[in-house]
Amino acid sequence: MTEARRAVLSAAERAPDAYELFSRASARLRRHVPFQAAVWTAADPETGLITAPMLVENLGSGEGCAAYWESEILEENVVPFRELARASVPAAGLREATGGLPCRSARFRRLLRGQGVHDELRAVLRVGDRPWGLVSLFRADDAFRAEEIALLAGVSGPLAARLRGFARPSGAVPSGALPSGAAHAARTDPPAPGLILFDGTGEAMSVNDEARHHLALLPDGPSFLSPLGLRLPIWVIGTALQARAVADGREHGNARVRLRTTEGHWLVCHASCLTGPGGSPGPVALVIEPAAPADLAVLVAEAYGLTARELEITQLVARGIATAGIAKTLVISPHTVRDHLKALFAKMGVSSRGELVARLFTEHYWPAMPEPVRVRRPDGTTARARRS
């Protein structure tokens, strides 16, 4: 490990949250890789779309930020983030990648050159094939050198692992199972979905009150003032742009991103392009709502390093299914289930099923789960069920 790499990772290791990680890593990296401006942003590990938080250093307004991500998603560019997420080296310099001809990139021609940028160094912070963050560094004087690109690539994995850790619940784990009163209090009726409609030019044309409520819970970041008088965060704009790109065949995958609120809960933002008259592209409908368990399954599993089987067992444990029932459901032996549970307890730092459920679901799943109600059977007895 080089001295520069150690310095960057040491600064990041002491960060209490993702935004501070970006700030400290950027400040320390600048000592070894000089740059005049930068963007550091978290990414959704499933879709690669930008999410909160985002650190923007020495750049312009939210409108300029929106134009940058619009180019990234909708135009033909050199070394787009989606390619770096799969590349053997997760970092690249624009001039090095183009053989000194950066105008091959639409992003450079339309945006960067006019802002006095000479070169851009970008990287995906990833663990395996999961992107947890995106970085763009901008230099006004000369090109980024091969050793500078290698340094940023070398900190990609460790910084991504640190970002992944911030997806874990922040609250303390109670000893034993959740008290019934506390569990009941945590399960409140979730707010209704919010809806924003974007016209063919990407302008927000309609919004409901529920969307305004959810947007008010998002952390500060670059935003764009819409004709509705509503400031839309760049993460929401990026999701709507992705929906348009998918509809036009320029992108594959989902226009879906998870966002953590200032209160520590999770929202999911997903968009799709509607069909207009004669099959023409219509407006983009974007829904923002509390995240359901299925929305968070991969995020939670990745944050704790769970395998697919361990996640399945965790979800069954949360439903109150005993070891024998889990074994039957998954067609494995009870002994294998117990081995998986032992591994789960070690990864999660818990010692019982109750603590396991509390750690995963108190802050992640419980707010999005229907509240239990009493249902009267034909014989006069009652049973607990969930509102649909």
LUMLOKOL-693330 format. One record per residue (C-alpha): residue number from 1; residue in three letters; x, y, z. Coordinates in steps of 0.05 Angstrom, whole numbers. Layout:
<nodes>
@pos = NUM	code = ALA	east = X	north = Y	up = Z
...
</nodes>
This chain:
<nodes>
@pos = 1	code = MET	east = 0	north = 0	up = 0
@pos = 2	code = THR	east = 29	north = 67	up = -20
@pos = 3	code = GLU	east = 33	north = 125	up = 28
@pos = 4	code = ALA	east = -18	north = 165	up = -12
@pos = 5	code = ARG	east = -68	north = 107	up = -11
@pos = 6	code = ARG	east = -59	north = 97	up = 63
@pos = 7	code = ALA	east = -70	north = 171	up = 76
@pos = 8	code = VAL	east = -135	north = 173	up = 36
@pos = 9	code = LEU	east = -163	north = 110	up = 69
@pos = 10	code = SER	east = -142	north = 132	up = 138
@pos = 11	code = ALA	east = -180	north = 197	up = 130
@pos = 12	code = ALA	east = -242	north = 160	up = 104
@pos = 13	code = GLU	east = -240	north = 108	up = 160
@pos = 14	code = ARG	east = -252	north = 162	up = 212
@pos = 15	code = ALA	east = -313	north = 191	up = 176
@pos = 16	code = PRO	east = -379	north = 184	up = 215
@pos = 17	code = ASP	east = -423	north = 184	up = 153
@pos = 18	code = ALA	east = -421	north = 181	up = 77
@pos = 19	code = TYR	east = -420	north = 257	up = 65
@pos = 20	code = GLU	east = -362	north = 266	up = 113
@pos = 21	code = LEU	east = -326	north = 207	up = 80
@pos = 22	code = PHE	east = -330	north = 243	up = 13
@pos = 23	code = SER	east = -306	north = 308	up = 44
@pos = 24	code = ARG	east = -246	north = 277	up = 80
@pos = 25	code = ALA	east = -226	north = 231	up = 23
@pos = 26	code = SER	east = -230	north = 289	up = -27
@pos = 27	code = ALA	east = -188	north = 335	up = 17
@pos = 28	code = ARG	east = -134	north = 282	up = 27
@pos = 29	code = LEU	east = -134	north = 258	up = -45
@pos = 30	code = ARG	east = -125	north = 330	up = -70
@pos = 31	code = ARG	east = -56	north = 331	up = -37
@pos = 32	code = HIS	east = -32	north = 275	up = -82
@pos = 33	code = VAL	east = -77	north = 285	up = -143
@pos = 34	code = PRO	east = -88	north = 360	up = -153
@pos = 35	code = PHE	east = -155	north = 380	up = -181
@pos = 36	code = GLN	east = -196	north = 444	up = -183
@pos = 37	code = ALA	east = -267	north = 415	up = -176
@pos = 38	code = ALA	east = -300	north = 350	up = -158
@pos = 39	code = VAL	east = -365	north = 312	up = -150
@pos = 40	code = TRP	east = -372	north = 254	up = -101
@pos = 41	code = THR	east = -439	north = 218	up = -97
@pos = 42	code = ALA	east = -468	north = 155	up = -69
@pos = 43	code = ALA	east = -498	north = 105	up = -118
@pos = 44	code = ASP	east = -554	north = 55	up = -114
@pos = 45	code = PRO	east = -517	north = -12	up = -114
@pos = 46	code = GLU	east = -569	north = -46	up = -157
@pos = 47	code = THR	east = -581	north = 6	up = -212
@pos = 48	code = GLY	east = -519	north = 49	up = -207
@pos = 49	code = LEU	east = -561	north = 112	up = -206
@pos = 50	code = ILE	east = -539	north = 171	up = -164
@pos = 51	code = THR	east = -569	north = 178	up = -94
@pos = 52	code = ALA	east = -558	north = 218	up = -31
@pos = 53	code = PRO	east = -511	north = 244	up = -7
@pos = 54	code = MET	east = -473	north = 283	up = -59
@pos = 55	code = LEU	east = -413	north = 328	up = -47
@pos = 56	code = VAL	east = -401	north = 382	up = -101
@pos = 57	code = GLU	east = -337	north = 422	up = -96
@pos = 58	code = ASN	east = -323	north = 487	up = -136
@pos = 59	code = LEU	east = -377	north = 475	up = -188
@pos = 60	code = GLY	east = -438	north = 515	up = -208
@pos = 61	code = SER	east = -512	north = 511	up = -196
@pos = 62	code = GLY	east = -560	north = 454	up = -191
@pos = 63	code = GLU	east = -580	north = 467	up = -263
@pos = 64	code = GLY	east = -508	north = 454	up = -285
@pos = 65	code = CYS	east = -508	north = 390	up = -244
@pos = 66	code = ALA	east = -572	north = 368	up = -277
@pos = 67	code = ALA	east = -542	north = 381	up = -346
@pos = 68	code = TYR	east = -481	north = 338	up = -328
@pos = 69	code = TRP	east = -523	north = 278	up = -308
@pos = 70	code = GLU	east = -570	north = 288	up = -368
@pos = 71	code = SER	east = -509	north = 282	up = -413
@pos = 72	code = GLU	east = -485	north = 221	up = -374
@pos = 73	code = ILE	east = -550	north = 184	up = -384
@pos = 74	code = LEU	east = -576	north = 209	up = -451
@pos = 75	code = GLU	east = -515	north = 224	up = -494
@pos = 76	code = GLU	east = -458	north = 183	up = -523
@pos = 77	code = ASN	east = -398	north = 192	up = -478
@pos = 78	code = VAL	east = -330	north = 163	up = -467
@pos = 79	code = VAL	east = -321	north = 118	up = -405
@pos = 80	code = PRO	east = -391	north = 126	up = -376
@pos = 81	code = PHE	east = -400	north = 104	up = -304
@pos = 82	code = ARG	east = -440	north = 43	up = -326
@pos = 83	code = GLU	east = -379	north = 17	up = -364
@pos = 84	code = LEU	east = -330	north = 33	up = -308
@pos = 85	code = ALA	east = -375	north = -7	up = -260
@pos = 86	code = ARG	east = -358	north = -69	up = -302
@pos = 87	code = ALA	east = -288	north = -52	up = -324
@pos = 88	code = SER	east = -226	north = -88	up = -297
@pos = 89	code = VAL	east = -201	north = -20	up = -273
@pos = 90	code = PRO	east = -255	north = 23	up = -241
@pos = 91	code = ALA	east = -223	north = 90	up = -258
@pos = 92	code = ALA	east = -205	north = 126	up = -322
@pos = 93	code = GLY	east = -180	north = 194	up = -346
@pos = 94	code = LEU	east = -217	north = 225	up = -405
@pos = 95	code = ARG	east = -155	north = 247	up = -443
@pos = 96	code = GLU	east = -120	north = 181	up = -432
@pos = 97	code = ALA	east = -182	north = 142	up = -454
@pos = 98	code = THR	east = -190	north = 184	up = -518
@pos = 99	code = GLY	east = -116	north = 186	up = -537
@pos = 100	code = GLY	east = -114	north = 261	up = -523
@pos = 101	code = LEU	east = -179	north = 275	up = -562
@pos = 102	code = PRO	east = -230	north = 291	up = -507
@pos = 103	code = CYS	east = -279	north = 322	up = -557
@pos = 104	code = ARG	east = -299	north = 251	up = -575
@pos = 105	code = SER	east = -342	north = 256	up = -512
@pos = 106	code = ALA	east = -407	north = 294	up = -518
@pos = 107	code = ARG	east = -401	north = 313	up = -444
@pos = 108	code = PHE	east = -334	north = 348	up = -457
@pos = 109	code = ARG	east = -358	north = 383	up = -521
@pos = 110	code = ARG	east = -424	north = 408	up = -492
@pos = 111	code = LEU	east = -406	north = 422	up = -419
@pos = 112	code = LEU	east = -335	north = 413	up = -395
@pos = 113	code = ARG	east = -296	north = 450	up = -448
@pos = 114	code = GLY	east = -338	north = 513	up = -439
@pos = 115	code = GLN	east = -325	north = 511	up = -364
@pos = 116	code = GLY	east = -250	north = 511	up = -374
@pos = 117	code = VAL	east = -240	north = 437	up = -357
@pos = 118	code = HIS	east = -179	north = 406	up = -389
@pos = 119	code = ASP	east = -188	north = 335	up = -364
@pos = 120	code = GLU	east = -235	north = 293	up = -322
@pos = 121	code = LEU	east = -216	north = 234	up = -278
@pos = 122	code = ARG	east = -274	north = 190	up = -258
@pos = 123	code = ALA	east = -283	north = 127	up = -218
@pos = 124	code = VAL	east = -336	north = 79	up = -192
@pos = 125	code = LEU	east = -329	north = 60	up = -119
@pos = 126	code = ARG	east = -349	north = -12	up = -120
@pos = 127	code = VAL	east = -348	north = -78	up = -82
@pos = 128	code = GLY	east = -350	north = -135	up = -131
@pos = 129	code = ASP	east = -400	north = -114	up = -184
@pos = 130	code = ARG	east = -439	north = -69	up = -137
@pos = 131	code = PRO	east = -427	north = 7	up = -146
@pos = 132	code = TRP	east = -434	north = 45	up = -80
@pos = 133	code = GLY	east = -406	north = 112	up = -103
@pos = 134	code = LEU	east = -384	north = 154	up = -163
@pos = 135	code = VAL	east = -328	north = 204	up = -167
@pos = 136	code = SER	east = -310	north = 258	up = -218
@pos = 137	code = LEU	east = -248	north = 301	up = -211
@pos = 138	code = PHE	east = -237	north = 360	up = -257
@pos = 139	code = ARG	east = -170	north = 392	up = -275
@pos = 140	code = ALA	east = -161	north = 458	up = -312
@pos = 141	code = ASP	east = -87	north = 455	up = -329
@pos = 142	code = ASP	east = -60	north = 387	up = -351
@pos = 143	code = ALA	east = -80	north = 315	up = -360
@pos = 144	code = PHE	east = -86	north = 264	up = -304
@pos = 145	code = ARG	east = -26	north = 218	up = -303
@pos = 146	code = ALA	east = -28	north = 142	up = -303
@pos = 147	code = GLU	east = -4	north = 138	up = -231
@pos = 148	code = GLU	east = -59	north = 186	up = -209
@pos = 149	code = ILE	east = -112	north = 145	up = -243
@pos = 150	code = ALA	east = -82	north = 82	up = -210
@pos = 151	code = LEU	east = -86	north = 115	up = -141
@pos = 152	code = LEU	east = -160	north = 131	up = -148
@pos = 153	code = ALA	east = -173	north = 60	up = -174
@pos = 154	code = GLY	east = -135	north = 32	up = -115
@pos = 155	code = VAL	east = -180	north = 65	up = -63
@pos = 156	code = SER	east = -244	north = 46	up = -100
@pos = 157	code = GLY	east = -257	north = -20	up = -63
@pos = 158	code = PRO	east = -241	north = 4	up = 8
@pos = 159	code = LEU	east = -281	north = 68	up = 1
@pos = 160	code = ALA	east = -340	north = 28	up = -27
@pos = 161	code = ALA	east = -337	north = -20	up = 31
@pos = 162	code = ARG	east = -340	north = 38	up = 79
@pos = 163	code = LEU	east = -400	north = 68	up = 42
@pos = 164	code = ARG	east = -434	north = 0	up = 44
@pos = 165	code = GLY	east = -426	north = -1	up = 119
@pos = 166	code = PHE	east = -465	north = 64	up = 125
@pos = 167	code = ALA	east = -527	north = 29	up = 97
@pos = 168	code = ARG	east = -533	north = -9	up = 162
@pos = 169	code = PRO	east = -582	north = 13	up = 216
@pos = 170	code = SER	east = -552	north = 65	up = 262
@pos = 171	code = GLY	east = -593	north = 51	up = 324
@pos = 172	code = ALA	east = -574	north = 5	up = 382
@pos = 173	code = VAL	east = -597	north = -66	up = 382
@pos = 174	code = PRO	east = -643	north = -83	up = 440
@pos = 175	code = SER	east = -626	north = -145	up = 480
@pos = 176	code = GLY	east = -676	north = -199	up = 462
@pos = 177	code = ALA	east = -738	north = -192	up = 419
@pos = 178	code = LEU	east = -773	north = -125	up = 410
@pos = 179	code = PRO	east = -824	north = -111	up = 464
@pos = 180	code = SER	east = -894	north = -118	up = 435
@pos = 181	code = GLY	east = -910	north = -45	up = 451
@pos = 182	code = ALA	east = -847	north = -19	up = 417
@pos = 183	code = ALA	east = -859	north = -62	up = 356
@pos = 184	code = HIS	east = -931	north = -38	up = 352
@pos = 185	code = ALA	east = -909	north = 35	up = 358
@pos = 186	code = ALA	east = -858	north = 27	up = 302
@pos = 187	code = ARG	east = -911	north = 2	up = 253
@pos = 188	code = THR	east = -950	north = 62	up = 232
@pos = 189	code = ASP	east = -991	north = 70	up = 170
@pos = 190	code = PRO	east = -942	north = 91	up = 115
@pos = 191	code = PRO	east = -956	north = 155	up = 76
@pos = 192	code = ALA	east = -988	north = 148	up = 8
@pos = 193	code = PRO	east = -943	north = 146	up = -54
@pos = 194	code = GLY	east = -922	north = 212	up = -83
@pos = 195	code = LEU	east = -928	north = 225	up = -158
@pos = 196	code = ILE	east = -891	north = 273	up = -204
@pos = 197	code = LEU	east = -904	north = 277	up = -279
@pos = 198	code = PHE	east = -850	north = 301	up = -327
@pos = 199	code = ASP	east = -865	north = 324	up = -398
@pos = 200	code = GLY	east = -826	north = 305	up = -460
@pos = 201	code = THR	east = -775	north = 360	up = -448
@pos = 202	code = GLY	east = -760	north = 335	up = -377
@pos = 203	code = GLU	east = -798	north = 390	up = -342
@pos = 204	code = ALA	east = -840	north = 373	up = -281
@pos = 205	code = MET	east = -912	north = 388	up = -301
@pos = 206	code = SER	east = -952	north = 361	up = -242
@pos = 207	code = VAL	east = -940	north = 339	up = -170
@pos = 208	code = ASN	east = -985	north = 315	up = -113
@pos = 209	code = ASP	east = -981	north = 335	up = -40
@pos = 210	code = GLU	east = -953	north = 266	up = -20
@pos = 211	code = ALA	east = -893	north = 277	up = -66
@pos = 212	code = ARG	east = -880	north = 345	up = -34
@pos = 213	code = HIS	east = -882	north = 311	up = 34
@pos = 214	code = HIS	east = -831	north = 258	up = 15
@pos = 215	code = LEU	east = -786	north = 308	up = -20
@pos = 216	code = ALA	east = -784	north = 351	up = 43
@pos = 217	code = LEU	east = -753	north = 291	up = 80
@pos = 218	code = LEU	east = -694	north = 284	up = 33
@pos = 219	code = PRO	east = -625	north = 311	up = 53
@pos = 220	code = ASP	east = -597	north = 374	up = 22
@pos = 221	code = GLY	east = -562	north = 368	up = -44
@pos = 222	code = PRO	east = -559	north = 397	up = -114
@pos = 223	code = SER	east = -629	north = 413	up = -138
@pos = 224	code = PHE	east = -666	north = 443	up = -198
@pos = 225	code = LEU	east = -722	north = 494	up = -192
@pos = 226	code = SER	east = -780	north = 467	up = -233
@pos = 227	code = PRO	east = -835	north = 508	up = -266
@pos = 228	code = LEU	east = -880	north = 485	up = -209
@pos = 229	code = GLY	east = -838	north = 526	up = -161
@pos = 230	code = LEU	east = -813	north = 462	up = -130
@pos = 231	code = ARG	east = -740	north = 445	up = -121
@pos = 232	code = LEU	east = -727	north = 375	up = -147
@pos = 233	code = PRO	east = -664	north = 340	up = -121
@pos = 234	code = ILE	east = -615	north = 316	up = -172
@pos = 235	code = TRP	east = -628	north = 243	up = -151
@pos = 236	code = VAL	east = -701	north = 250	up = -171
@pos = 237	code = ILE	east = -683	north = 284	up = -237
@pos = 238	code = GLY	east = -633	north = 228	up = -252
@pos = 239	code = THR	east = -685	north = 175	up = -241
@pos = 240	code = ALA	east = -733	north = 209	up = -289
@pos = 241	code = LEU	east = -678	north = 216	up = -341
@pos = 242	code = GLN	east = -662	north = 142	up = -334
@pos = 243	code = ALA	east = -735	north = 124	up = -348
@pos = 244	code = ARG	east = -733	north = 165	up = -412
@pos = 245	code = ALA	east = -667	north = 131	up = -433
@pos = 246	code = VAL	east = -696	north = 62	up = -421
@pos = 247	code = ALA	east = -758	north = 78	up = -462
@pos = 248	code = ASP	east = -714	north = 104	up = -519
@pos = 249	code = GLY	east = -670	north = 42	up = -518
@pos = 250	code = ARG	east = -608	north = 80	up = -497
@pos = 251	code = GLU	east = -604	north = 46	up = -430
@pos = 252	code = HIS	east = -623	north = -21	up = -400
@pos = 253	code = GLY	east = -645	north = -38	up = -329
@pos = 254	code = ASN	east = -690	north = -1	up = -281
@pos = 255	code = ALA	east = -702	north = 72	up = -267
@pos = 256	code = ARG	east = -703	north = 59	up = -192
@pos = 257	code = VAL	east = -664	north = 88	up = -134
@pos = 258	code = ARG	east = -668	north = 83	up = -59
@pos = 259	code = LEU	east = -660	north = 146	up = -17
@pos = 260	code = ARG	east = -648	north = 153	up = 58
@pos = 261	code = THR	east = -686	north = 209	up = 91
@pos = 262	code = THR	east = -659	north = 257	up = 143
@pos = 263	code = GLU	east = -697	north = 216	up = 194
@pos = 264	code = GLY	east = -660	north = 152	up = 175
@pos = 265	code = HIS	east = -717	north = 118	up = 139
@pos = 266	code = TRP	east = -716	north = 94	up = 67
@pos = 267	code = LEU	east = -756	north = 117	up = 7
@pos = 268	code = VAL	east = -756	north = 86	up = -62
@pos = 269	code = CYS	east = -761	north = 129	up = -124
@pos = 270	code = HIS	east = -781	north = 94	up = -189
@pos = 271	code = ALA	east = -801	north = 121	up = -256
@pos = 272	code = SER	east = -827	north = 97	up = -323
@pos = 273	code = CYS	east = -843	north = 129	up = -390
@pos = 274	code = LEU	east = -917	north = 128	up = -408
@pos = 275	code = THR	east = -941	north = 117	up = -479
@pos = 276	code = GLY	east = -971	north = 175	up = -517
@pos = 277	code = PRO	east = -1018	north = 178	up = -578
@pos = 278	code = GLY	east = -999	north = 129	up = -633
@pos = 279	code = GLY	east = -948	north = 95	up = -589
@pos = 280	code = SER	east = -904	north = 157	up = -584
@pos = 281	code = PRO	east = -866	north = 170	up = -519
@pos = 282	code = GLY	east = -909	north = 204	up = -468
@pos = 283	code = PRO	east = -894	north = 236	up = -401
@pos = 284	code = VAL	east = -851	north = 204	up = -348
@pos = 285	code = ALA	east = -888	north = 184	up = -285
@pos = 286	code = LEU	east = -844	north = 183	up = -223
@pos = 287	code = VAL	east = -868	north = 152	up = -158
@pos = 288	code = ILE	east = -834	north = 165	up = -91
@pos = 289	code = GLU	east = -858	north = 125	up = -31
@pos = 290	code = PRO	east = -835	north = 89	up = 32
@pos = 291	code = ALA	east = -790	north = 29	up = 15
@pos = 292	code = ALA	east = -821	north = -40	up = 22
@pos = 293	code = PRO	east = -781	north = -100	up = 47
@pos = 294	code = ALA	east = -769	north = -124	up = -25
@pos = 295	code = ASP	east = -739	north = -56	up = -42
@pos = 296	code = LEU	east = -688	north = -61	up = 13
@pos = 297	code = ALA	east = -670	north = -135	up = 11
@pos = 298	code = VAL	east = -608	north = -128	up = -32
@pos = 299	code = LEU	east = -586	north = -64	up = 3
@pos = 300	code = VAL	east = -590	north = -96	up = 72
@pos = 301	code = ALA	east = -558	north = -161	up = 49
@pos = 302	code = GLU	east = -500	north = -123	up = 17
@pos = 303	code = ALA	east = -491	north = -78	up = 77
@pos = 304	code = TYR	east = -480	north = -137	up = 123
@pos = 305	code = GLY	east = -446	north = -182	up = 72
@pos = 306	code = LEU	east = -502	north = -233	up = 73
@pos = 307	code = THR	east = -506	north = -288	up = 21
@pos = 308	code = ALA	east = -571	north = -298	up = -18
@pos = 309	code = ARG	east = -587	north = -359	up = 25
@pos = 310	code = GLU	east = -574	north = -321	up = 89
@pos = 311	code = LEU	east = -621	north = -266	up = 66
@pos = 312	code = GLU	east = -675	north = -317	up = 51
@pos = 313	code = ILE	east = -668	north = -346	up = 121
@pos = 314	code = THR	east = -669	north = -277	up = 153
@pos = 315	code = GLN	east = -735	north = -261	up = 118
@pos = 316	code = LEU	east = -766	north = -326	up = 141
@pos = 317	code = VAL	east = -742	north = -315	up = 213
@pos = 318	code = ALA	east = -774	north = -246	up = 211
@pos = 319	code = ARG	east = -840	north = -280	up = 193
@pos = 320	code = GLY	east = -834	north = -322	up = 256
@pos = 321	code = ILE	east = -821	north = -388	up = 221
@pos = 322	code = ALA	east = -785	north = -440	up = 263
@pos = 323	code = THR	east = -723	north = -478	up = 242
@pos = 324	code = ALA	east = -762	north = -539	up = 217
@pos = 325	code = GLY	east = -808	north = -494	up = 176
@pos = 326	code = ILE	east = -749	north = -457	up = 145
@pos = 327	code = ALA	east = -716	north = -524	up = 127
@pos = 328	code = LYS	east = -780	north = -547	up = 94
@pos = 329	code = THR	east = -790	north = -482	up = 56
@pos = 330	code = LEU	east = -718	north = -481	up = 29
@pos = 331	code = VAL	east = -712	north = -556	up = 21
@pos = 332	code = ILE	east = -650	north = -561	up = 65
@pos = 333	code = SER	east = -637	north = -597	up = 131
@pos = 334	code = PRO	east = -651	north = -565	up = 199
@pos = 335	code = HIS	east = -577	north = -574	up = 214
@pos = 336	code = THR	east = -559	north = -531	up = 153
@pos = 337	code = VAL	east = -609	north = -478	up = 176
@pos = 338	code = ARG	east = -576	north = -476	up = 244
@pos = 339	code = ASP	east = -508	north = -468	up = 211
@pos = 340	code = HIS	east = -534	north = -410	up = 170
@pos = 341	code = LEU	east = -564	north = -378	up = 232
@pos = 342	code = LYS	east = -498	north = -384	up = 268
@pos = 343	code = ALA	east = -463	north = -349	up = 210
@pos = 344	code = LEU	east = -517	north = -295	up = 209
@pos = 345	code = PHE	east = -510	north = -281	up = 283
@pos = 346	code = ALA	east = -435	north = -273	up = 275
@pos = 347	code = LYS	east = -442	north = -224	up = 216
@pos = 348	code = MET	east = -496	north = -184	up = 250
@pos = 349	code = GLY	east = -464	north = -183	up = 319
@pos = 350	code = VAL	east = -526	north = -212	up = 353
@pos = 351	code = SER	east = -540	north = -274	up = 394
@pos = 352	code = SER	east = -613	north = -290	up = 383
@pos = 353	code = ARG	east = -669	north = -289	up = 332
@pos = 354	code = GLY	east = -701	north = -231	up = 367
@pos = 355	code = GLU	east = -639	north = -188	up = 362
@pos = 356	code = LEU	east = -631	north = -208	up = 289
@pos = 357	code = VAL	east = -701	north = -184	up = 272
@pos = 358	code = ALA	east = -692	north = -121	up = 313
@pos = 359	code = ARG	east = -627	north = -102	up = 279
@pos = 360	code = LEU	east = -652	north = -113	up = 208
@pos = 361	code = PHE	east = -724	north = -93	up = 212
@pos = 362	code = THR	east = -733	north = -41	up = 266
@pos = 363	code = GLU	east = -704	north = 15	up = 223
@pos = 364	code = HIS	east = -707	north = -16	up = 154
@pos = 365	code = TYR	east = -770	north = -58	up = 145
@pos = 366	code = TRP	east = -818	north = -44	up = 202
@pos = 367	code = PRO	east = -842	north = 25	up = 180
@pos = 368	code = ALA	east = -862	north = -4	up = 112
@pos = 369	code = MET	east = -898	north = -66	up = 139
@pos = 370	code = PRO	east = -974	north = -67	up = 148
@pos = 371	code = GLU	east = -999	north = -61	up = 219
@pos = 372	code = PRO	east = -1027	north = -125	up = 251
@pos = 373	code = VAL	east = -1101	north = -126	up = 265
@pos = 374	code = ARG	east = -1147	north = -176	up = 299
@pos = 375	code = VAL	east = -1189	north = -220	up = 253
@pos = 376	code = ARG	east = -1249	north = -259	up = 280
@pos = 377	code = ARG	east = -1255	north = -331	up = 257
@pos = 378	code = PRO	east = -1322	north = -365	up = 244
@pos = 379	code = ASP	east = -1316	north = -403	up = 310
@pos = 380	code = GLY	east = -1312	north = -338	up = 349
@pos = 381	code = THR	east = -1238	north = -339	up = 364
@pos = 382	code = THR	east = -1190	north = -285	up = 339
@pos = 383	code = ALA	east = -1124	north = -286	up = 302
@pos = 384	code = ARG	east = -1072	north = -235	up = 284
@pos = 385	code = ALA	east = -1068	north = -214	up = 210
@pos = 386	code = ARG	east = -1040	north = -156	up = 172
@pos = 387	code = ARG	east = -1076	north = -101	up = 135
@pos = 388	code = SER	east = -1067	north = -108	up = 61
</nodes>
